[in-house]
Amino acid sequence: AFTGEFDYVAEASKVVRGVQARFLGFHVLLTGHSLGGALAIVSAAQQPGVLQAVTFAPTAFHTLLRQHVGMADGAIARLPAEDLIATGDPYDCLINTVFVHKAREGATTCLYDNVEEPWPCTPRMQKDIAYDTKQLPEMALCKMQTHDWRRYMEIILATGADGTSPQNLPSCSADASTFQASFLRFVARRPPMGLPR
């Protein structure tokens, strides 16, 4: 009987184990977008070296690993990051990392740095956290637009001039998965500011 609570992590893990049991001898690659991406990463993290996940703009999953799976920070840091891939738009992924400091710790984050941001996103939104806070409605709408799955399909499926090679290749790093590294990247991209007199 339904008790009024639903444990997404437990249910996702149960589905994955069912697929593995049905397809013995096959390699299972998990994928998902947003919450589905987080559940794919968390499920793969529970079987390191066995499962891999390639996800699109996953919801920050550090808390899921800690609270729902019971992993300690050290165990999360030792996960095989090359098997846990979180892809995304820089604005979409990095804003999560600013608000959730260990957002994607244990994974590799791959950012599509050279894609055009949709309206109402502005270049300043990627460089000025204070501006984002002051322009909260516009920032939230930009986040919503960059997070849309249909946009990710367009980014991923776009082909180059030859009609076969991918147009958009992400740059990947485990450093973009946590706040400190992404903040340093943010500071490095920001133009120098004048010092007060």
Secondary structure in CASP SS format (residue, H / E / C, confidence):
PFRMAT SS
TARGET T0000
AUTHOR 0000-0000-0000
METHOD secondary structure of the structure
MODEL  1
A C 1.00
F C 1.00
T C 1.00
G C 1.00
E C 1.00
F C 1.00
D C 1.00
Y H 1.00
V H 1.00
A H 1.00
E H 1.00
A H 1.00
S H 1.00
K H 1.00
V H 1.00
V H 1.00
R H 1.00
G H 1.00
V H 1.00
Q H 1.00
A H 1.00
R H 1.00
F C 1.00
L C 1.00
G C 1.00
F C 1.00
H C 1.00
V C 1.00
L E 1.00
L E 1.00
T E 1.00
G E 1.00
H E 1.00
S C 1.00
L H 1.00
G H 1.00
G H 1.00
A H 1.00
L H 1.00
A H 1.00
I H 1.00
V H 1.00
S H 1.00
A H 1.00
A H 1.00
Q C 1.00
Q C 1.00
P C 1.00
G C 1.00
V C 1.00
L C 1.00
Q E 1.00
A E 1.00
V E 1.00
T E 1.00
F E 1.00
A C 1.00
P C 1.00
T C 1.00
A C 1.00
F C 1.00
H H 1.00
T H 1.00
L H 1.00
L H 1.00
R H 1.00
Q H 1.00
H H 1.00
V C 1.00
G C 1.00
M C 1.00
A C 1.00
D H 1.00
G H 1.00
A H 1.00
I H 1.00
A H 1.00
R C 1.00
L C 1.00
P C 1.00
A H 1.00
E H 1.00
D H 1.00
L E 1.00
I E 1.00
A E 1.00
T E 1.00
G E 1.00
D C 1.00
P H 1.00
Y H 1.00
D H 1.00
C H 1.00
L H 1.00
I H 1.00
N H 1.00
T H 1.00
V H 1.00
F H 1.00
V C 1.00
H C 1.00
K C 1.00
A C 1.00
R C 1.00
E C 1.00
G C 1.00
A C 1.00
T E 1.00
T E 1.00
C E 1.00
L E 1.00
Y C 1.00
D C 1.00
N C 1.00
V C 1.00
E C 1.00
E C 1.00
P C 1.00
W C 1.00
P C 1.00
C C 1.00
T C 1.00
P H 1.00
R H 1.00
M H 1.00
Q H 1.00
K C 1.00
D C 1.00
I H 1.00
A H 1.00
Y H 1.00
D H 1.00
T H 1.00
K H 1.00
Q C 1.00
L H 1.00
P H 1.00
E H 1.00
M H 1.00
A H 1.00
L H 1.00
C H 1.00
K H 1.00
M H 1.00
Q H 1.00
T H 1.00
H H 1.00
D C 1.00
W H 1.00
R H 1.00
R H 1.00
Y H 1.00
M H 1.00
E H 1.00
I H 1.00
I H 1.00
L H 1.00
A C 1.00
T E 1.00
G C 1.00
A C 1.00
D C 1.00
G C 1.00
T C 1.00
S C 1.00
P E 1.00
Q C 1.00
N C 1.00
L C 1.00
P C 1.00
S E 1.00
C E 1.00
S E 1.00
A H 1.00
D H 1.00
A H 1.00
S H 1.00
T C 1.00
F H 1.00
Q H 1.00
A H 1.00
S H 1.00
F H 1.00
L H 1.00
R H 1.00
F H 1.00
V H 1.00
A H 1.00
R H 1.00
R C 1.00
P C 1.00
P C 1.00
M C 1.00
G C 1.00
L C 1.00
P C 1.00
R C 1.00
END
